[in-house]
Amino acid sequence: MTKPAAWTETLLHSFAEAGYVHASPAILQPAEPFLDLSGEDIRKSLYLTTDLSGEELCACGRS
């Protein structure tokens, strides 16, 4: 295991011992809150798609 990976595992273990639970949020989120807060200019930084019901979903374009 590399040093960063070992450090990450140690940190995650420490959080788990303190009672925290690892969260894995959904990759796609409703686009409306991002567009409402940041305006239409943010569209160029988002990956936008539409679900089967017509709701616009997004993922951040930056990693």
N, C-alpha and C positions, 0 to 999 in steps of 0.2 A: 504494500500500500504506500502511495506517495505521501509526503508530508502534508500537503493541503488536504488530501482525502482523510488522513488519520486525524488531522485537526478538526475537520468537519464532523467525523464520526464521534470524536470526543465531545464536541459541542452539542451535537444532537442527543447524545447519551445524557449529558448534564441536564439538558432541558427536559428530557423524558423523566429523569429522576426527580425533577422539581414538579412534575405533574402536568407538564405541557404535552399536548397531543399534536403530532405532525399534521399539517393541513395541506391538502392538495386542491387548490381552487380550480374551478372550471377554466379552461383555456379561453373559451369564447364567453364574452359578457355582453349584456344589452348595450347597444351603442348610445342610446338616448342620454344617459347621465354624462357620458364623456362629451357628447356634442353640446349638451345644455351648459355644462360648466366651462368648456374650452372654446366653443363656437365651431363653426363649419371649417375653419382653417385647419383643425386637427385631422380632418378626413385624410389628408395626404400622408399622415403618420400612422394610420390605422389600416389593418386588414379588415375590410367590411364584407359581410355576407348576409344573406337573408335566410331565415329558417322557413320551414314548411307553412307556418302560420302567417308569414309576411313580416315578422319582427326582424329588425336590423340588428345583427350581432357584430362584435368587433374583437380583434386581438391587437395588442400593441405591435407596431412594426419594428420596434427596437428590441434588442435582446439584452 
